[in-house]
């Protein structure tokens, strides 16, 4: 039974042309290497964009909070009200 399977495989692949096998293997290896390189480049670019977005949003938040805190006066009964999140987001509400 195993011999019949082996003979069937040999008969199937008997006419296979292996002249360009090594060249095809190196082409596939080069394509895989290029794909990995492009993937790393894309991941680096995405990480850079993410770092830029986090830094600029943090700086914008700090600047907005600093301006909001300086524009308002402090209350004697609630001195931390100027830095409360609701106050920084919505300002002085009547």
Backbone as CSV, one residue per row, in Angstrom:
resi,resn,N_x,N_y,N_z,CA_x,CA_y,CA_z,C_x,C_y,C_z
1,UNK,0.820,-1.189,0.000,0.000,0.000,0.000,0.872,1.264,0.000
2,UNK,1.882,1.310,0.860,2.776,2.465,0.884,3.560,2.537,-0.418
3,UNK,3.974,1.396,-0.929,4.720,1.383,-2.191,3.863,1.908,-3.342
4,UNK,2.582,1.587,-3.323,1.688,2.096,-4.372,1.583,3.621,-4.288
5,UNK,1.515,4.151,-3.080,1.456,5.607,-2.908,2.757,6.266,-3.378
6,UNK,3.878,5.646,-3.054,5.168,6.191,-3.493,5.265,6.173,-5.005
7,UNK,4.853,5.076,-5.635,4.874,5.003,-7.105,3.950,6.056,-7.726
8,UNK,2.806,6.279,-7.114,1.874,7.288,-7.635,2.492,8.685,-7.552
9,UNK,3.190,8.965,-6.448,3.850,10.272,-6.308,4.991,10.426,-7.305
10,UNK,5.767,9.377,-7.512,6.874,9.438,-8.464,6.330,9.622,-9.880
11,UNK,5.253,8.945,-10.199,4.660,9.087,-11.530,4.078,10.481,-11.731
12,UNK,3.522,11.045,-10.682,2.943,12.385,-10.789,4.030,13.440,-10.999
13,UNK,5.134,13.331,-10.278,6.186,14.342,-10.325,7.331,13.982,-11.252
14,UNK,7.165,12.972,-12.057,8.252,12.529,-12.929,8.621,13.589,-13.965
15,UNK,7.651,14.303,-14.456,7.928,15.297,-15.495,8.128,16.704,-14.958
16,UNK,8.324,16.853,-13.662,8.486,18.189,-13.075,9.823,18.777,-13.493
17,UNK,9.788,20.050,-13.847,10.990,20.762,-14.271,11.571,21.492,-13.065
18,UNK,12.759,21.110,-12.648,13.399,21.706,-11.475,14.554,22.619,-11.843
19,UNK,14.600,23.061,-13.103,15.710,23.896,-13.546,15.746,25.244,-12.814
20,UNK,14.603,25.805,-12.528,14.528,27.139,-11.924,14.149,27.079,-10.447
21,UNK,14.295,25.915,-9.836,13.880,25.762,-8.443,14.663,26.678,-7.506
22,UNK,15.985,26.700,-7.639,16.796,27.541,-6.749,16.489,29.023,-6.952
23,UNK,16.346,29.427,-8.193,16.019,30.835,-8.477,14.655,31.203,-7.896
24,UNK,13.688,30.297,-8.000,12.362,30.572,-7.442,12.404,30.654,-5.913
25,UNK,13.215,29.816,-5.297,13.347,29.855,-3.836,13.962,31.182,-3.402
26,UNK,15.005,31.649,-4.116,15.632,32.924,-3.750,14.706,34.096,-4.018
27,UNK,13.880,34.012,-5.070,12.894,35.077,-5.319,11.873,35.134,-4.194
28,UNK,11.408,33.972,-3.752,10.445,33.946,-2.645,11.074,34.477,-1.361
29,UNK,12.338,34.138,-1.119,13.034,34.638,0.068,13.196,36.157,0.009
30,UNK,13.543,36.683,-1.168,13.688,38.134,-1.321,12.347,38.839,-1.131
31,UNK,11.277,38.255,-1.640,9.956,38.858,-1.464,9.547,38.851,0.007
32,UNK,9.845,37.761,0.714,9.519,37.700,2.140,10.336,38.721,2.931
33,UNK,11.622,38.881,2.600,12.480,39.849,3.278,11.967,41.277,3.034
34,UNK,11.573,41.575,1.797,11.043,42.899,1.474,9.736,43.156,2.224
35,UNK,8.914,42.137,2.329,7.654,42.283,3.058,7.906,42.563,4.535
36,UNK,8.857,41.859,5.141,9.195,42.117,6.547,9.750,43.524,6.723
37,UNK,10.602,43.952,5.799,11.194,45.291,5.885,10.109,46.361,5.780
38,UNK,9.184,46.194,4.840,8.102,47.170,4.694,7.185,47.170,5.909
39,UNK,6.970,45.997,6.496,6.156,45.924,7.712,6.799,46.653,8.872
40,UNK,8.111,46.488,9.014,8.820,47.215,10.087,8.790,48.714,9.850
41,UNK,8.950,49.118,8.615,8.915,50.547,8.289,7.536,51.130,8.598
42,UNK,6.490,50.412,8.233,5.131,50.877,8.506,4.865,50.946,10.008
43,UNK,5.326,49.934,10.755,5.137,49.943,12.209,5.892,51.110,12.845
44,UNK,7.079,51.411,12.356,7.839,52.549,12.885,7.131,53.860,12.586
45,UNK,6.590,53.992,11.394,5.862,55.201,11.033,4.615,55.358,11.897
46,UNK,3.892,54.275,12.116,2.702,54.340,12.955,3.064,54.702,14.394
47,UNK,4.155,54.152,14.902,4.593,54.491,16.261,4.969,55.969,16.341
48,UNK,5.635,56.493,15.331,5.986,57.908,15.316,4.760,58.803,15.307
49,UNK,3.773,58.452,14.511,2.530,59.237,14.469,1.831,59.179,15.819
50,UNK,1.819,58.015,16.448,1.184,57.867,17.755,1.891,58.700,18.819
51,UNK,3.211,58.683,18.838,3.972,59.486,19.796,3.720,60.972,19.563
52,UNK,3.693,61.390,18.295,3.416,62.792,17.979,2.021,63.198,18.450
53,UNK,1.029,62.329,18.212,-0.342,62.640,18.618,-0.465,62.728,20.137
54,UNK,0.170,61.822,20.845,0.110,61.852,22.313,0.795,63.105,22.847
55,UNK,1.956,63.445,22.300,2.690,64.619,22.790,1.928,65.905,22.514
56,UNK,1.387,66.059,21.309,0.669,67.297,20.991,-0.626,67.406,21.776
57,UNK,-1.332,66.288,21.986,-2.565,66.377,22.763,-2.263,66.678,24.232
58,UNK,-1.172,66.129,24.745,-0.796,66.441,26.127,-0.423,67.916,26.260
59,UNK,0.340,68.431,25.326,0.715,69.853,25.384,-0.503,70.756,25.236
60,UNK,-1.427,70.396,24.356,-2.642,71.197,24.196,-3.486,71.153,25.466
61,UNK,-3.590,69.994,26.096,-4.341,69.889,27.347,-3.716,70.682,28.467
62,UNK,-2.395,70.640,28.547,-1.701,71.410,29.590,-1.900,72.905,29.364
63,UNK,-1.786,73.338,28.125,-1.961,74.761,27.827,-3.391,75.212,28.108
64,UNK,-4.358,74.401,27.737,-5.757,74.750,27.984,-6.055,74.807,29.478
65,UNK,-5.556,73.831,30.220,-5.791,73.821,31.668,-5.097,74.995,32.347
66,UNK,-3.899,75.329,31.897,-3.183,76.450,32.502,-3.904,77.757,32.236
67,UNK,-4.401,77.936,31.016,-5.142,79.170,30.705,-6.443,79.239,31.478
68,UNK,-7.149,78.132,31.606,-8.417,78.130,32.340,-8.194,78.382,33.818
69,UNK,-7.114,77.868,34.357,-6.847,78.056,35.782,-6.463,79.498,36.093
70,UNK,-5.771,80.175,35.190,-5.339,81.554,35.450,-6.456,82.562,35.228
71,UNK,-7.444,82.245,34.421,-8.507,83.200,34.119,-9.522,83.329,35.247
72,UNK,-9.605,82.310,36.080,-10.636,82.330,37.119,-10.025,82.727,38.462
73,UNK,-10.887,83.235,39.302,-10.430,83.583,40.644,-10.730,82.419,41.589
74,UNK,-9.982,82.341,42.627,-10.189,81.264,43.589,-11.228,81.678,44.618
75,UNK,-11.935,80.711,45.093,-12.950,80.944,46.111,-12.362,80.568,47.470
76,UNK,-12.718,81.314,48.481,-12.221,81.012,49.817,-12.829,79.725,50.355
77,UNK,-14.076,79.447,49.975,-14.741,78.255,50.482,-14.352,77.002,49.690
78,UNK,-13.941,77.177,48.434,-13.575,76.022,47.597,-12.339,76.385,46.774
79,UNK,-11.145,76.358,47.364,-9.956,76.827,46.654,-9.531,75.928,45.486
80,UNK,-9.921,74.668,45.473,-9.517,73.779,44.382,-10.500,73.737,43.234
81,UNK,-11.526,74.582,43.270,-12.560,74.565,42.237,-11.998,74.918,40.871
82,UNK,-11.007,75.762,40.804,-10.470,76.199,39.511,-9.798,75.054,38.750
83,UNK,-9.340,74.041,39.450,-8.678,72.920,38.792,-9.544,71.672,38.745
84,UNK,-10.808,71.777,39.132,-11.717,70.636,39.044,-11.970,70.318,37.574
85,UNK,-12.079,69.055,37.209,-12.284,68.695,35.800,-13.533,69.329,35.197
86,UNK,-14.624,69.392,35.959,-15.843,69.992,35.432,-15.640,71.482,35.156
87,UNK,-14.893,72.132,36.003,-14.638,73.562,35.815,-13.701,73.795,34.628
88,UNK,-12.701,72.929,34.457,-11.788,73.082,33.327,-12.488,72.799,31.999
89,UNK,-13.424,71.874,32.017,-14.139,71.541,30.779,-15.206,72.561,30.423
90,UNK,-15.989,72.990,31.420,-17.148,73.812,31.123,-17.011,75.256,31.573
91,UNK,-15.995,75.597,32.297,-15.785,76.972,32.734,-16.714,77.343,33.868
92,UNK,-16.880,78.641,34.084,-17.771,79.115,35.146,-19.203,78.976,34.671
93,UNK,-19.979,78.213,35.398,-21.395,78.100,35.065,-22.204,78.766,36.183
94,UNK,-23.256,79.498,35.807,-24.002,80.243,36.817,-24.745,79.368,37.783
